[in-house]
Amino acid sequence: MSGFIGEFFGTMILIVLGGGTGASVNLNKTYAKGADWTFVCLAWGMAVTMGVYVAGLLGSQGHLNPAVTIGFAVFGYFPWAEVVPYLLGQFLGAFVGAALVILQFYPHFKATPDEAAGNTVGIFATRPAIKNPVFNFISEVIATWAFVFILLNLGNFTQGLKPFIVGILIMVVGMGLGTTTGFALNPARDWGPRLAYTILPVPNKGNTEWNYAWVPMCGPLVGGILASGLQYWITY
């Protein structure tokens, strides 16, 4: 249960802060409306840092991400017996985190009347800058591969200042590789909030774009497995 609890609350904090950033940048009458990409990457990096700290303190390894959990498990870096509790914690935590963001910003959703004004699923989930599913998938594979490969070389990344290193890693991946798809890197971070935006009573909600959702699900999973495979090949 400690793995489930740690992943649930860690991922919830990740989405409360990261999804809150998406709402702040996109919704009308917030002080951060229209903030730039550097602001977004910095905020998401720190959101991951705080989520890892919470998860580690509550007894999990701070994955917060099915691409990490499954990629690690495939090559023996994580026990398969703990995969399902971790995944459940991640997806449920992401959903609850998004629900809290909807509650926090409810008046601002009401003040943002349509997609053109910024009330889109992109507040919570990822959208491509240029919609090309094949290259969008490749972008997510490459970005997640880089993220997970570096993560594997950090050791226990819940201890000391290492969560800040993970946050910096998220920032640089976002700045360097995330501008094509919004850098999901994480199926739970995309699907949990996308589902919350779909089924909860969000005022003036736009298209939820589930036809694109396979990209932030499959791309990160493939990237995580490839990164773990490369690490295994190098070290064993």
N, C-alpha and C positions, 0 to 999 in steps of 0.2 A: 504493500500500500504506500510505502514512503516514496517509491518511484512515481506512482500515479499522482500522489498529492503534490510532490515537488514539481512535476511537469505541468500539472493543472494550474497551480498558482503562478509558476514562473511564466508560462505561456500567456496566462491571463494578464499579468503585468506587462509583458511584451506588447500585447495588442491594445491594452488600455492606453499605453504611452505612444505606441506607433500609430494605431488607428486614430488616436486623438490628434496626432500630427496631421494625418490625412484630412481629418475634419477641419482642423484649424486653417489649413492652407486653402481648402476648396470652398468652404461654406461662407455665405454672406455674413457680414457684420461681426467677424472675429478679428482680433487684433493682428493675426498672422496671415490674413487672406492675401494670397498671391506671393507668399514667400518662395524663395528660389530652391533649386535642387540641392545646394550645399546644406541649407537648413534641414531639408528632408532627410538627407543621408546622415547628418550629425544626430538628429533626433532618433532615427531608427537605430543607429549604432548604440546610443545610450539606452534606448529601450531594451535592446538585447542584453546589454551589460546588467541592467537592474533585474531583468528576468532571470539571468543566469545566477546572480547572487541569491535571489529568493529561492530558486529551485535547489541550489546546492545546500542552502541552509536547512531546507525541508527534506533533504535526504535523497534527492535524485542526482544524476550526473550532469544536469543542466543542458540536455540536448535541445529541448523546446522545438524540435524539428524532426519529422519522420524521415527526411533525407539523411539526417545524421544517424538516427536510431537504426534504420534499416541498413544503410550503408555500412555502419560499424558491425552490425550483426552478421551480415553476409560473409565477412572475412574474419570473424572471430574476435572482434574488438569489443563485443557486447553480447551478453547471453540472450539467446532467443526466448527464454522463458520470461524475460522482462519486457519484450517488445510490445505485446498487446497492452499492458497497463500504461506504458509510456505513450503509445499512440492515442489511447483513449484520453489520457490526461491532456495531451497536446491539442487534440481537436476540440474537446469540450472546453478547455481553458480559452482557446481562441474564440469560440462562440460566445462565451460569457463575457470576455473582454470586449468584444464588439458590441454586445448588448449594453454594457456600461457606457461605451462611447455614444451610442444612440441616445441614451438617457441624458448624458451630460450635455449633448449638443442639440437636444430636441428643438428648442426655439430657433436655432440656426438652420436646421433642416426645414422648418416651416418658413423661414425667411429666404430660402434658396429655392425658387419655384420650379426650376427645370434643369435638365442636363446641361444646357448651354451655360447656365449660371454656375455650374460646378457640383450639383447634386447627382453624383454618379456612383456606381459601384466601385470606381477607382479610389474613393475615400478609404475603402476597406481592403479591396482586392487589387490585383495587378491588371494592367491593360498595356498592350504594346504601343510603342510610339508609331511604328508602321506595322499594320496587321499583315503578317506573312507567317502562317502557322509553322511552316517548316523551319524557317530561320528564327522565329520566336522560340521554338523548342530547342534549337541548337544554342541560342543565347542563354537559356536557362540551364542547359547542361553544362556549358563552359563556366558560367558564373558560379554555379553550385559546386562544380568540380574544384575550382580554385579555392572556394571557401572551405570545403570539407578537407581538402588535402592539407591546407595550412592548419586547420583545426586539429588534425591528427598529429601534427608535430608540436602542439602546445602542451601535451601531457594532460594532467588534470586541470581543466580550465575553469573550475569553480573556485579555486583557491587563490588567496592573496589578491594581487592586482591583475591576475589573468583574465577575469571577466572584462576589465577595461581593454585588454588587448583584443579580446573577441569583439568588443564594440568598435574598436578602431578598424579591425578587419572588415566588419560589416560596412563601415563608412567607405573604406577604400574600394571594396568590391562594388558598392553602390555608385561611387563616383567614376570608377574605371570601366565597369561592365554593366551597370544597372540601368543605363540610360536608354536601352533599347526596349526593355520589357517592364521596367519598374522593379526588377530584381526580387522576384518572389523568394527564391532559394529554399522555400519551405512550403510544402503542401498544406499544412495545418494553418499557417499564417494567411493563406489565401482562401482555402475552402471554408474554414470555420466562420470568418467574418463575411464571406460572400453569402453563406447560408443565412446568417443573422440578418443581413441586409435584405435578403429575399423574403423571409417569412415573418419578420417582426414589423410592427406598424410604423415604418419610417415615413414621415410626410414627404410628399413630392418625389418619391423614389424614382430613379431611372431604370433603364434596362440592366438586368443582373448578369447578362452575358455568359451564361453557362456554356454556350457553344465554344468559348475560348478556354474554359476552366481546365481542360485536359492538359494544357501546356504547363501551367504552374503546378500541376500534380505530377505529371510524368517526367518533365524535364529535370526538376530537382532530384527525383528518385534515381534517375539514370546517372546524373552527375555525381551524386553521393556514392553510388556503388562503384563508379569508375575511379573516383578518388581513393576510396578504400582499397580497391584492387591494385592501384598503382603503389600505394603505401605498402601493401602486403608483398608485392613483387620486389620492391626495393629492399625491404628489411628482412625478408625471409628467403 
